[in-house]
Amino acid sequence: MVIHNATFMMEREREGEFIDWLRGLVAGEGLFAESLRGRRVRLSAMREAGGVDYRQAEAQSVAFQVEFDSIEEARKWSREALPTVAARFEEHFGPQAMVFTSVFEEISL
């Protein structure tokens, strides 16, 4: 299994607004919502980094993760479904906003 991670960083005070915004996109219509149907998705908010509570930071990170069967599927999704959402995020939550992505492969222990 492969996990595509998109971490959205925004002003700390806008976390709730962002979560509502993303939930609307996931539940809505269009390429992004359709690309997630039948997939396992997770949303996680950072609560501590390096021993520092998130409420003491200026920025907040929220990770949106989607599971895929292969890295090729994850890359295709990242090329086709994610760019419009990332651009809309930066327009709506900027200028103090950014998105970065990473892809992880699950390894059995």
Phi and psi in degrees as GROMACS dihedral restraints (atoms count N, CA, C in turn):
[ dihedral_restraints ]
;  ai    aj    ak    al  type     phi  dphi    fc
    3     4     5     6     1  -121.2    20    10
    4     5     6     7     1   138.8    20    10
    6     7     8     9     1  -116.8    20    10
    7     8     9    10     1   119.7    20    10
    9    10    11    12     1   -91.6    20    10
   10    11    12    13     1   124.2    20    10
   12    13    14    15     1  -111.9    20    10
   13    14    15    16     1   127.1    20    10
   15    16    17    18     1  -118.8    20    10
   16    17    18    19     1   113.7    20    10
   18    19    20    21     1   -97.6    20    10
   19    20    21    22     1   122.4    20    10
   21    22    23    24     1  -102.0    20    10
   22    23    24    25     1   124.3    20    10
   24    25    26    27     1  -111.9    20    10
   25    26    27    28     1   133.6    20    10
   27    28    29    30     1  -148.7    20    10
   28    29    30    31     1   175.1    20    10
   30    31    32    33     1   -60.9    20    10
   31    32    33    34     1   136.9    20    10
   33    34    35    36     1   -51.9    20    10
   34    35    36    37     1   -40.2    20    10
   36    37    38    39     1   -67.9    20    10
   37    38    39    40     1   -12.6    20    10
   39    40    41    42     1  -100.8    20    10
   40    41    42    43     1     9.2    20    10
   42    43    44    45     1   -56.2    20    10
   43    44    45    46     1   -50.7    20    10
   45    46    47    48     1   -60.8    20    10
   46    47    48    49     1   -42.4    20    10
   48    49    50    51     1   -60.5    20    10
   49    50    51    52     1   -42.9    20    10
   51    52    53    54     1   -63.0    20    10
   52    53    54    55     1   -45.5    20    10
   54    55    56    57     1   -60.2    20    10
   55    56    57    58     1   -44.3    20    10
   57    58    59    60     1   -61.4    20    10
   58    59    60    61     1   -42.6    20    10
   60    61    62    63     1   -61.2    20    10
   61    62    63    64     1   -47.3    20    10
   63    64    65    66     1   -68.0    20    10
   64    65    66    67     1   -40.5    20    10
   66    67    68    69     1   -58.4    20    10
   67    68    69    70     1   -39.8    20    10
   69    70    71    72     1   -62.1    20    10
   70    71    72    73     1   -39.8    20    10
   72    73    74    75     1   -68.0    20    10
   73    74    75    76     1   -42.3    20    10
   75    76    77    78     1   -65.0    20    10
   76    77    78    79     1   -39.1    20    10
   78    79    80    81     1   -86.0    20    10
   79    80    81    82     1    -9.0    20    10
   81    82    83    84     1   -83.6    20    10
   82    83    84    85     1  -155.1    20    10
   84    85    86    87     1  -108.2    20    10
   85    86    87    88     1   170.5    20    10
   87    88    89    90     1   103.9    20    10
   88    89    90    91     1   177.3    20    10
   90    91    92    93     1   -58.1    20    10
   91    92    93    94     1   -45.2    20    10
   93    94    95    96     1   -61.1    20    10
   94    95    96    97     1   -52.7    20    10
   96    97    98    99     1   -62.1    20    10
   97    98    99   100     1   -44.1    20    10
   99   100   101   102     1   -63.0    20    10
  100   101   102   103     1   -36.6    20    10
  102   103   104   105     1   -68.1    20    10
  103   104   105   106     1   -15.0    20    10
  105   106   107   108     1   -98.8    20    10
  106   107   108   109     1   -11.5    20    10
  108   109   110   111     1   -58.5    20    10
  109   110   111   112     1   128.5    20    10
  111   112   113   114     1    80.5    20    10
  112   113   114   115     1     1.3    20    10
  114   115   116   117     1  -102.5    20    10
  115   116   117   118     1   152.6    20    10
  117   118   119   120     1   -84.4    20    10
  118   119   120   121     1   124.1    20    10
  120   121   122   123     1  -125.5    20    10
  121   122   123   124     1   150.9    20    10
  123   124   125   126     1  -137.0    20    10
  124   125   126   127     1   149.4    20    10
  126   127   128   129     1  -128.7    20    10
  127   128   129   130     1   125.5    20    10
  129   130   131   132     1  -132.1    20    10
  130   131   132   133     1   134.4    20    10
  132   133   134   135     1  -104.6    20    10
  133   134   135   136     1   135.2    20    10
  135   136   137   138     1   -67.8    20    10
  136   137   138   139     1   133.2    20    10
  138   139   140   141     1  -118.3    20    10
  139   140   141   142     1   -16.9    20    10
  141   142   143   144     1  -159.5    20    10
  142   143   144   145     1   140.1    20    10
  144   145   146   147     1  -141.5    20    10
  145   146   147   148     1   123.9    20    10
  147   148   149   150     1    59.3    20    10
  148   149   150   151     1    30.3    20    10
  150   151   152   153     1    83.1    20    10
  151   152   153   154     1     3.2    20    10
  153   154   155   156     1  -103.0    20    10
  154   155   156   157     1   125.6    20    10
  156   157   158   159     1   -65.7    20    10
  157   158   159   160     1   139.3    20    10
  159   160   161   162     1   -59.6    20    10
  160   161   162   163     1   -27.5    20    10
  162   163   164   165     1   -69.4    20    10
  163   164   165   166     1   -12.0    20    10
  165   166   167   168     1   -95.4    20    10
  166   167   168   169     1    -4.5    20    10
  168   169   170   171     1   -96.7    20    10
  169   170   171   172     1   158.7    20    10
  171   172   173   174     1   -82.5    20    10
  172   173   174   175     1   -30.4    20    10
  174   175   176   177     1  -113.9    20    10
  175   176   177   178     1   156.2    20    10
  177   178   179   180     1  -125.4    20    10
  178   179   180   181     1   142.8    20    10
  180   181   182   183     1  -114.7    20    10
  181   182   183   184     1   132.1    20    10
  183   184   185   186     1  -127.3    20    10
  184   185   186   187     1   124.9    20    10
  186   187   188   189     1   -99.3    20    10
  187   188   189   190     1   129.0    20    10
  189   190   191   192     1  -111.1    20    10
  190   191   192   193     1   118.1    20    10
  192   193   194   195     1  -120.3    20    10
  193   194   195   196     1   138.8    20    10
  195   196   197   198     1  -128.9    20    10
  196   197   198   199     1   134.0    20    10
  198   199   200   201     1   -93.3    20    10
  199   200   201   202     1   141.2    20    10
  201   202   203   204     1  -134.8    20    10
  202   203   204   205     1   160.6    20    10
  204   205   206   207     1   -79.8    20    10
  205   206   207   208     1   -24.0    20    10
  207   208   209   210     1  -146.4    20    10
  208   209   210   211     1   160.6    20    10
  210   211   212   213     1   -67.0    20    10
  211   212   213   214     1   -31.1    20    10
  213   214   215   216     1   -63.0    20    10
  214   215   216   217     1   -42.0    20    10
  216   217   218   219     1   -62.8    20    10
  217   218   219   220     1   -42.9    20    10
  219   220   221   222     1   -63.7    20    10
  220   221   222   223     1   -42.7    20    10
  222   223   224   225     1   -64.7    20    10
  223   224   225   226     1   -41.7    20    10
  225   226   227   228     1   -61.9    20    10
  226   227   228   229     1   -45.0    20    10
  228   229   230   231     1   -61.4    20    10
  229   230   231   232     1   -42.4    20    10
  231   232   233   234     1   -63.8    20    10
  232   233   234   235     1   -35.2    20    10
  234   235   236   237     1   -76.3    20    10
  235   236   237   238     1   -36.7    20    10
  237   238   239   240     1   -98.9    20    10
  238   239   240   241     1   -40.6    20    10
  240   241   242   243     1  -101.3    20    10
  241   242   243   244     1   -30.1    20    10
  243   244   245   246     1   -82.8    20    10
  244   245   246   247     1   -35.1    20    10
  246   247   248   249     1   -56.6    20    10
  247   248   249   250     1   -41.1    20    10
  249   250   251   252     1   -65.6    20    10
  250   251   252   253     1   -40.8    20    10
  252   253   254   255     1   -65.5    20    10
  253   254   255   256     1   -43.0    20    10
  255   256   257   258     1   -62.1    20    10
  256   257   258   259     1   -42.4    20    10
  258   259   260   261     1   -65.3    20    10
  259   260   261   262     1   -43.2    20    10
  261   262   263   264     1   -63.6    20    10
  262   263   264   265     1   -38.6    20    10
  264   265   266   267     1   -60.4    20    10
  265   266   267   268     1   -49.8    20    10
  267   268   269   270     1   -64.5    20    10
  268   269   270   271     1   -35.5    20    10
  270   271   272   273     1   -66.4    20    10
  271   272   273   274     1   -44.1    20    10
  273   274   275   276     1   -76.0    20    10
  274   275   276   277     1   -39.9    20    10
  276   277   278   279     1  -105.2    20    10
  277   278   279   280     1    -5.2    20    10
  279   280   281   282     1   -73.6    20    10
  280   281   282   283     1   175.1    20    10
  282   283   284   285     1   -81.1    20    10
  283   284   285   286     1    -9.0    20    10
  285   286   287   288     1   -90.6    20    10
  286   287   288   289     1    57.8    20    10
  288   289   290   291     1  -149.7    20    10
  289   290   291   292     1   148.9    20    10
  291   292   293   294     1  -157.8    20    10
  292   293   294   295     1   161.1    20    10
  294   295   296   297     1  -128.1    20    10
  295   296   297   298     1   136.5    20    10
  297   298   299   300     1  -133.8    20    10
  298   299   300   301     1   151.2    20    10
  300   301   302   303     1  -121.9    20    10
  301   302   303   304     1   157.2    20    10
  303   304   305   306     1  -153.2    20    10
  304   305   306   307     1   157.2    20    10
  306   307   308   309     1  -125.8    20    10
  307   308   309   310     1   130.0    20    10
  309   310   311   312     1  -116.5    20    10
  310   311   312   313     1   146.4    20    10
  312   313   314   315     1  -110.5    20    10
  313   314   315   316     1   129.7    20    10
  315   316   317   318     1   -70.1    20    10
  316   317   318   319     1   135.6    20    10
  318   319   320   321     1  -123.7    20    10
  319   320   321   322     1   129.4    20    10
  321   322   323   324     1   -72.8    20    10
  322   323   324   325     1   142.4    20    10
